[in-house]
Amino acid sequence: MADATMFRDGVLAGKRILITGGGTGLGKEMAEGYARLGATVYICGRRKGILEETAAGLSAKTGGTVKAIACDIRVAQAVEDMVAAIWADGGALDGLVNNAAGNFISRTKDLSPRAFDAIASIVFHGSFYVTLACGKRWIAEKKKASVISILTTWVWNGGPFTVPSAMSKTGLFAMTQSLAVEWGPHGIRLNAIAPGPFPTEGAWARLSPGAANRGESGSGNPMGRVGEMPELVNLAVFMMADGCEYMTGQCIAIDGAAHQAGTGTFSRLAALTDEDWVKVREQVTSANEKDKAQRSV
């Protein structure tokens, strides 16, 4: 990631921020951006080895402090234990980024309850557990804080072929708007970012298998390209930094106007045949097996 040069050095100095799903992908990029600008960053996830490797690498790269803490946010008690450990490690957090997610493309009629729960338990339940665990402590301590949830543009126009994620992300949008009102008197802000395509290895393997080979990396986007990581990081820094405390309850899209142009969903997948879907499921399963193997490290 390029330096976040649009911000002055140290703009996040003194802040303590937790990023769920921070070991890879968008979470890792945001962790680097925050650490580079002076924050102490905690990253959590289920894959301890990858978290520790990321934390050590980002600390060395940025000269900042990035700490790894393994946690399965699907388990409410595990979340409580993690948040208590963070508070004990140096005091209250100043910010939380609900970034942990799971998703894959599938015809809804092919989904099992277990497949639905695999997404909803992370995105919907897990994000709420972490937000609640932090929020009740902030309120008790009269501590101002900021929460950012990473959503999708499907919260506005639905998500065909990604229904579990679309439902869960829309629920987080409702949480963002609701708690902005409920917790506003306590000085706690809740906002959200809805990214368009920002290619990461994990997401691309489950959402656009073979896309690069089909020339779809920027197809349909009015700007003709996918997002660049520093663009997303700059928005995440702005929303976390001091100076915009009057902004709360908002979700900002960063997708090159794709959803306004009607290209922000997977509606094109309606043209796939049964044989095509067999291949998609095989590719998604392969990506999932690789992910499970890494969790055991």
N, C-alpha and C positions, 0 to 999 in steps of 0.2 A: 504493500500500500504506500502511495506517495504521502509525504508529510502533509498534515492538515494545515497548510500555510495560510488559509484565509482567517485563522484565529491567532491571536497573540500567544506567545509562549506562556505556559502556566495558567491559562484561563480556567482550568479545572483543578488547580492546586488546592490541596486540602480536602477534596471531595473523595468519598468512599462509595464505590459503585459496584453492584452485583449484576452480572450478566448471566442469565441462564442459557444453557447451550452455547457456552462461550469458548469451547475448545476448538471449534472448526467453523468454517463458513462465515456468514455475516457476523456472528457473535465474536469470532476471533478478530475480524477486521475492526469492529467497534471497540473491542478491548484494547487493541493497539492504538487506535486514535485517542481513546480516553487516557491511557497510560502516557502516551507521548506528550499530552497536554497537562500532566501533573497529577492525575487522579490515582488513588490506590484502587486497583480493580480486582475483584473476586470473580472467578469464572467457575461455573458449576456444570455438571453433566454426569452421565453414567459411566463414561469411559475414563477411568482414573489415569491410565497411562498416557492417553492423548492429552488430557487436561494438564498433567504435570509437564509434559513436553512443551505444550503451548505456553504455559505460564513461564517456564524457564527461558524459552526462546524470546518471548515478548519483553520480559524484564531486561534481558541482555540487549535486545535490539533498541528499546526505547530509553533505557536508563531509568525507567519507572519501576513501580511495584505491581506485579500481577501475581495473584495467589490462586492456587487450584484447590477446589473442595468438591469431592465426589458426592453426588446426591441424586437420588431418583425422585424427581419432583412429583411423580405420580403418587407418592406415599406421603400423606399429610404429616405424620410424625417425623419422617426423615427431613422434611422441610423445616419443621419446628427446630429440630436438632441443628440443622445447618445454620439457620438464622441466628439461633442462640450462640453458636460457636463464632460466627462473624462478629456479633456484638461484643462477645468476650475478648475478641482479638484486637480490639481497638476502638470500640464504641459504635455508635449508631451509624448506619448507612445514610448517605445523602441521596442516593439514587438507585433505582432498580430498572433493569431492562428485561422485560419478558420476551425472550428471543427463542427459547427452546420450542421446537416444533417437530412434527412428523407429518409426512404427506406422501401420497403416491396417486397416480392416475388409475382409475378403474371405472368401469360401468357400475352404477349404483346397484343394479340388480345382481351383480356378482359378489357384492360385499357380504361378509358374515358379521354377526354381532361382534365377534372378537376383533375383526379388522377395523370396524368402526371405533371400538373402544381403544384400540391401539393409538389412534390419533387423538380422540377426545380426552383421553386420560392425561396426555401430555399438554396439549394446547389449551384445553378448557379447564379441566380440574387442576392440573399442575400450576398453571399461571395464576389461578385464583388462590391456591394454597400459599404461594410465595408472596403474592400481593397482600393477602390478609396477615400473614406472619409478620411482614415488615410494617404494614399499616397500623396494626394495633399497638406495636411498640412505639412508632412515631407519635401516635396520638397520646399515649400514656406519658411520653417524655416531652410533649409539646415541641416536637421537632419538625421543622419544615423539610419537605422532600419532594422528589420528582420521580414519577413512574412513566416509562415509555414501553408500550407494547408493540411488537412487530406484527402487523396484520397483513392483509392482502387487499387488493381492490375489489375482491369478491364480496366484501362486506356491503358493497353498494349494489352489485348487480348479479350476485349468485355465482356459484362455481360448479358448472356441470362437469362431471367426471372427477370432481374433487369434493364431493358433498360433505364427508366428515370434517375436512379442514374448513370448508366454507361455513358450515354451521358453527364450528368451534371458534373460528376467528370472529364471526359476527357476534357471538356471545361475549368475547373479549372487548369488542367495540362497545357493546351495551354496558359492560363493566366500566370501561373508560369514561363514558358519558355519565353514568350513574354516580360513580365515586367522585368524579370531578365536582359534583354538587354536594354530595354527602360529606366529603373530606375537605372541600374547599375552605371552610371556616378554620380548619386546622393548619392551613398553609401547605397542604399536600396537593400537588398537581398531577393529573393523569392525562397523558396524550398518547398518540399512536402514529406510527409510520406504516404506510401501505406501499411496499416496494413492488415494482414490476420485475421483469427478469433481471436478476443479478447472478450470473452463472456461478454456482459452487458445485463441487464434485458430488456431494451427497444429494442435493436437491435435483440436480440435472439428471442423475441416474434414475430417479424415481418419477420425475415429472416430464422429462423430455428425452427419453432413451433414444439414442440415435439422431438427435436433433441436429448436431453439428454436421453429420453426414448427409442430412436432408436439406442443409442450407437454410434452417429455420431460426438461426440465432437472433435475427432481428426482424423477421418477416412480420408484416402487419403493423409494426410500430411506426407511428408517424415520423419519428426521428430516424428510423431505419437502423437502430442498433439496440443492444442491451445496455443496462446500466453499468457504470464503472464504480468500483468500491469506494474510492474517496468521495464520490458524490453522496452516497448514502451515509458515510461516516460524518461528513460535514453537517448533514441535517441532524444526525443523532447527537452531535456535539452541541449544536445550537439549541436543541430542545432540552438538553441537560444543563447547560450553562446558566449562570445568573444573568439577569437582564431581560428575561421574557416571562416573568412570574405571572403576568396577567393572562397568559395563554394556557388554557386548560380545557379538557373535554374535547379536544380536536384530534382529527386523524388527517394527516397530510400524505397525499399520494406522491410518489416519485417514480414515474413509469413512462416518461416521455409522451404523456397523453394517450397511452394505449387504451385505457378503459373508456375514455371519452370517444375514441374511434371504434369502440366495439370489439377490440382485439385483446382485451385483458383477461379472457377466460380460455378454457380448453374446448370451446364449443365445436371447433373444427374436427375434434376426435369423433364426432357423430358419423363421419365418413368411413371410419375403420371397419374392417370386416371381422368376423369371428376369428379367422386365422391371424389377423393382425393383433387382436387382443391376446391371443395365446402367446405371441412373441413378446408383447409388452409385459405380461405377467411374469414370463421367464426372466426378463431383464430386471424387473423390480425385485423379484425373489432373490436373484443373484446379488443385487445391491444390499438387500436386507441381511443376507447371510454374511457378507463381508463386514457389515456393521456389527453384527453379533459377535463375530470372531474378535474384533478389536475391543469390545467391551470386556472380554475375559482377560485382557492383557493387564 
